[in-house]
Amino acid sequence: MKKLTPLLLLAFSVLSASLLGGCNTMRGFGQDVQRAGTAVENAAKK
């Protein structure tokens, strides 16, 4: 588990940076959040 924690932290950091870097407006932020929610929902259905 100790090896997994830094990897998860790195993955979360990269994901956060790419999401926040891609949205220049509040509308863009809303769309990014919606896409992330859809991805989580689809993953939960599988």
DSSP file (Angstrom, degrees, kcal/mol; ACC not computed):
  #  RESIDUE AA STRUCTURE BP1 BP2  ACC     N-H-->O    O-->H-N    N-H-->O    O-->H-N    TCO  KAPPA ALPHA  PHI   PSI    X-CA   Y-CA   Z-CA
    1    1 A M     >        0   0    0      0, 0.0     4,-1.6     0, 0.0     0, 0.0   0.000 360.0 360.0 360.0 -31.0    0.0    0.0    0.0
    2    2 A K  T  4  +     0   0    0      1,-0.2     0, 0.0     2,-0.2     0, 0.0   0.854 360.0  48.4 -66.6 -32.7    2.9    2.3    0.7
    3    3 A K  T  > S+     0   0    0      1,-0.2     4,-0.9     2,-0.2    -1,-0.2   0.811 109.3  54.4 -73.9 -28.8    4.1    2.1   -3.0
    4    4 A L  H  > S+     0   0    0      1,-0.2     4,-2.6     2,-0.2     5,-0.2   0.833  95.6  66.6 -74.5 -33.1    0.6    2.7   -4.2
    5    5 A T  H  X S+     0   0    0     -4,-1.6     4,-2.4     1,-0.2     5,-0.2   0.917 101.7  44.8 -60.4 -49.0    0.0    6.0   -2.3
    6    6 A P  H  > S+     0   0    0      0, 0.0     4,-2.4     0, 0.0    -1,-0.2   0.881 113.7  52.1 -63.7 -34.4    2.7    8.0   -4.2
    7    7 A L  H  X S+     0   0    0     -4,-0.9     4,-2.6     2,-0.2    -2,-0.2   0.920 110.7  46.7 -66.3 -42.7    1.4    6.6   -7.5
    8    8 A L  H  X S+     0   0    0     -4,-2.6     4,-2.7     2,-0.2     5,-0.2   0.894 111.8  51.7 -64.5 -39.8   -2.1    7.6   -6.7
    9    9 A L  H  X S+     0   0    0     -4,-2.4     4,-2.2    -5,-0.2    -2,-0.2   0.911 111.4  47.0 -63.2 -42.7   -1.0   11.1   -5.6
   10   10 A L  H  X S+     0   0    0     -4,-2.4     4,-2.4     2,-0.2    -2,-0.2   0.927 112.9  48.6 -64.4 -45.4    0.9   11.5   -8.9
   11   11 A A  H  X S+     0   0    0     -4,-2.6     4,-2.4     1,-0.2    -2,-0.2   0.912 112.4  48.7 -62.3 -43.0   -2.1   10.3  -11.0
   12   12 A F  H  X S+     0   0    0     -4,-2.7     4,-2.6     2,-0.2    -1,-0.2   0.895 111.2  50.7 -63.6 -40.2   -4.5   12.6   -9.1
   13   13 A S  H  X S+     0   0    0     -4,-2.2     4,-2.4     2,-0.2    -2,-0.2   0.916 111.8  46.4 -64.3 -44.1   -2.1   15.6   -9.6
   14   14 A V  H  X S+     0   0    0     -4,-2.4     4,-2.3     2,-0.2    -2,-0.2   0.919 113.9  48.7 -65.3 -43.3   -1.8   15.0  -13.3
   15   15 A L  H  X S+     0   0    0     -4,-2.4     4,-2.3    -5,-0.2    -2,-0.2   0.924 112.6  48.0 -62.5 -44.7   -5.5   14.5  -13.7
   16   16 A S  H  X S+     0   0    0     -4,-2.6     4,-2.8     1,-0.2     5,-0.3   0.914 111.7  49.8 -62.7 -43.4   -6.3   17.7  -11.7
   17   17 A A  H  X S+     0   0    0     -4,-2.4     4,-2.2     1,-0.2    -1,-0.2   0.899 112.1  47.4 -64.5 -40.1   -3.7   19.7  -13.7
   18   18 A S  H  X S+     0   0    0     -4,-2.3     4,-1.1     2,-0.2    -1,-0.2   0.889 114.4  46.8 -70.2 -37.5   -5.1   18.6  -17.0
   19   19 A L  H  X S+     0   0    0     -4,-2.3     4,-0.6    -5,-0.2     3,-0.3   0.938 117.5  41.6 -67.7 -46.0   -8.7   19.3  -16.0
   20   20 A L  H >< S+     0   0    0     -4,-2.8     3,-0.5     1,-0.2    -2,-0.2   0.825 113.0  54.1 -73.2 -30.0   -8.0   22.7  -14.5
   21   21 A G  H 3< S+     0   0    0     -4,-2.2    -1,-0.2    -5,-0.3    -2,-0.2   0.756 105.3  55.4 -72.7 -23.3   -5.7   23.6  -17.4
   22   22 A G  H 3< S+     0   0    0     -4,-1.1     2,-0.6    -3,-0.3    -1,-0.2   0.601  94.8  72.9 -86.9 -11.5   -8.3   22.8  -20.0
   23   23 A C    <<  +     0   0    0     -4,-0.6    -1,-0.1    -3,-0.5     3,-0.0  -0.904  44.6 168.6-112.4 117.5  -11.0   25.1  -18.6
   24   24 A N        +     0   0    0     -2,-0.6     2,-0.3     0, 0.0    -1,-0.1   0.606  68.8  37.3 -97.4 -15.1  -10.6   28.8  -19.1
   25   25 A T  S  > S-     0   0    0      1,-0.1     4,-2.1     0, 0.0     5,-0.1  -0.821  87.1-107.2-130.3 169.6  -14.1   29.8  -18.1
   26   26 A M  H  > S+     0   0    0     -2,-0.3     4,-2.5     2,-0.2     5,-0.1   0.852 121.7  55.6 -65.2 -33.6  -16.7   28.7  -15.6
   27   27 A R  H  > S+     0   0    0      2,-0.2     4,-2.2     1,-0.2    -1,-0.2   0.925 107.8  48.2 -63.8 -43.7  -18.7   27.2  -18.4
   28   28 A G  H  > S+     0   0    0      2,-0.2     4,-2.2     1,-0.2    -2,-0.2   0.881 110.3  51.9 -62.9 -38.4  -15.6   25.1  -19.4
   29   29 A F  H  X S+     0   0    0     -4,-2.1     4,-2.4     2,-0.2    -2,-0.2   0.917 108.7  50.9 -63.7 -43.3  -15.2   24.1  -15.7
   30   30 A G  H  X S+     0   0    0     -4,-2.5     4,-2.2     1,-0.2    -2,-0.2   0.892 110.1  49.4 -61.3 -40.6  -18.8   23.0  -15.6
   31   31 A Q  H  X S+     0   0    0     -4,-2.2     4,-2.5     2,-0.2    -1,-0.2   0.895 110.2  50.9 -66.0 -40.0  -18.4   20.9  -18.7
   32   32 A D  H  X S+     0   0    0     -4,-2.2     4,-2.3     2,-0.2    -2,-0.2   0.908 111.0  48.0 -63.8 -42.0  -15.2   19.3  -17.3
   33   33 A V  H  X S+     0   0    0     -4,-2.4     4,-2.4     2,-0.2    -1,-0.2   0.897 111.2  51.2 -65.0 -39.9  -17.0   18.4  -14.1
   34   34 A Q  H  X S+     0   0    0     -4,-2.2     4,-2.3     2,-0.2    -2,-0.2   0.918 110.3  48.5 -64.4 -43.2  -19.9   17.0  -16.0
   35   35 A R  H  X S+     0   0    0     -4,-2.5     4,-2.3     2,-0.2    -2,-0.2   0.901 111.4  50.1 -63.4 -40.7  -17.5   14.8  -18.2
   36   36 A A  H  X S+     0   0    0     -4,-2.3     4,-2.2     2,-0.2    -2,-0.2   0.911 110.9  49.5 -64.7 -41.2  -15.8   13.6  -15.0
   37   37 A G  H  X S+     0   0    0     -4,-2.4     4,-2.5     1,-0.2    -2,-0.2   0.893 110.3  50.6 -63.3 -40.2  -19.1   12.7  -13.5
   38   38 A T  H  X S+     0   0    0     -4,-2.3     4,-2.7     2,-0.2    -2,-0.2   0.897 109.3  51.2 -64.2 -40.8  -20.2   10.9  -16.6
   39   39 A A  H  X S+     0   0    0     -4,-2.3     4,-2.2     2,-0.2    -2,-0.2   0.908 111.4  47.1 -63.8 -41.7  -16.9    8.9  -16.6
   40   40 A V  H  X S+     0   0    0     -4,-2.2     4,-2.1     2,-0.2    -2,-0.2   0.913 112.6  50.1 -65.6 -41.8  -17.4    7.9  -13.0
   41   41 A E  H  X S+     0   0    0     -4,-2.5     4,-1.5     1,-0.2    -2,-0.2   0.916 111.3  48.0 -62.7 -43.7  -21.0    6.9  -13.6
   42   42 A N  H  X S+     0   0    0     -4,-2.7     4,-1.0     1,-0.2    -1,-0.2   0.886 111.0  51.1 -65.0 -38.8  -20.0    4.8  -16.6
   43   43 A A  H  < S+     0   0    0     -4,-2.2     3,-0.3     1,-0.2    -1,-0.2   0.869 108.1  52.9 -65.6 -36.0  -17.3    3.1  -14.7
   44   44 A A  H  < S+     0   0    0     -4,-2.1    -1,-0.2     1,-0.2    -2,-0.2   0.819 104.5  55.9 -69.7 -29.8  -19.8    2.3  -11.9
   45   45 A K  H  <        0   0    0     -4,-1.5    -1,-0.2     1,-0.2    -2,-0.2   0.768 360.0 360.0 -72.6 -25.6  -22.1    0.7  -14.4
   46   46 A K     <        0   0    0     -4,-1.0    -1,-0.2    -3,-0.3    -2,-0.2   0.475 360.0 360.0 -74.9 360.0  -19.5   -1.7  -15.6
